């Protein structure tokens, strides 16, 4: 059996938590992090009534090229420096477990953190391609999901294969604060402030 990689001190530890906490899990490469990530984290915290948001910095998205992927520790430190907030934590926990897929991460955290009310947070652009993710139906059954609107992706995301499959489990946006305590599958689409920034565009600008 393949052993997971060694943990990286100060990078891959889980943030502290306690039973009963409502915690949003916001995953991504954060390559690089930007103000749009902070906006989503803060809006999700407010709209869902969360006690904390954890940003899970991925070792690398299996659906994307890693050619321009900065080292994990660099991305974790960058994200911490940008998203300074007493209720926002940043961790590279997936790397210490050898995880590459979201299902494995969420399944692990659900078992590791009993009694916490966990919510998976994603942008609407990810909902649009969610049906391509490994074991996406099982992800939706692991924990409630909050989808935050992104520029030019809201309408398309809501008619995507995953959105249509999960339509009967969609919560009215006015009841978003109920989401963390609901039994999955359950999800809500959140409208609100948006940022035009994207990590892809920032990397492109840095190459010029």
C-alpha positions, 0 to 999 in steps of 0.5 A, spaced: 500 500 500 502 506 498 503 511 504 501 518 503 507 523 503 510 526 509 506 532 512 509 539 512 510 543 518 505 549 518 502 547 512 498 541 512 495 541 519 488 541 520 485 548 523 482 547 530 475 546 531 470 543 535 463 539 535 457 544 533 461 548 529 459 550 522 465 550 517 465 552 510 470 548 506 473 552 500 478 548 495 482 550 490 489 551 487 489 558 489 495 559 484 495 565 485 490 567 490 486 573 489 481 578 492 475 574 489 477 568 493 477 573 499 470 575 497 467 568 496 469 566 503 467 572 506 460 572 503 459 565 504 461 566 511 456 571 512 450 568 508 451 561 511 452 563 518 458 560 518 463 560 524 469 559 520 471 558 512 477 553 511 481 554 504 483 547 502 489 549 498 490 543 493 496 539 491 494 540 484 487 539 480 487 533 476 483 536 470 488 542 469 495 542 467 500 543 473 506 546 468 505 553 472 503 550 479 507 554 484 509 550 490 504 548 495 507 551 501 508 558 497 501 558 495 499 556 502 503 562 505 500 567 499 493 565 501 494 566 508 497 573 507 492 575 502 486 572 506 488 575 513 481 574 517 480 571 524 475 566 522 479 564 515 484 558 516 488 556 510 491 549 510 494 544 505 492 538 508 490 534 502 497 533 500 499 530 507 494 525 505 496 524 498 489 526 496 488 528 489 480 528 488 475 532 492 471 526 494 477 523 498 478 530 501 471 531 503 470 523 505 476 524 510 474 530 513 467 528 514 470 522 518 475 526 521 471 531 524 465 528 527 459 533 530 461 539 525 457 541 520 461 542 514 459 545 507 463 545 501 463 551 497 465 552 490 464 557 484 459 557 479 464 556 474 465 549 477 458 547 478 458 548 470 463 542 470 461 538 476 459 532 472 466 531 470 469 531 477 471 524 479 465 521 483 461 527 483 454 524 485 457 521 491 460 528 493 453 531 493 451 526 498 457 527 503 455 534 505 451 540 503 454 545 498 454 552 497 455 555 489 457 562 489 455 566 483 461 568 478 461 573 472 458 570 466 457 563 469 451 563 473 446 562 468 450 556 464 451 553 471 444 553 473 442 549 467 449 544 467 448 537 467 449 537 475 445 542 477 439 539 473 440 532 476 440 535 483 435 540 482 430 537 487 435 538 492 436 545 491 435 550 497 431 557 496 437 562 497 432 566 502 433 559 507 441 559 506 443 559 513 439 553 514 444 549 509 449 547 514 445 543 518 441 539 512 442 532 510 445 532 504 444 532 498 442 539 499 445 545 495 444 553 495 446 558 489 448 564 492 448 571 488 452 577 490 458 581 489 462 578 484 470 579 482 472 579 475 479 577 477 481 570 476 488 566 477 488 564 470 488 571 468 493 573 473 498 568 471 497 570 464 499 577 466 505 576 470 508 572 463 508 578 459 
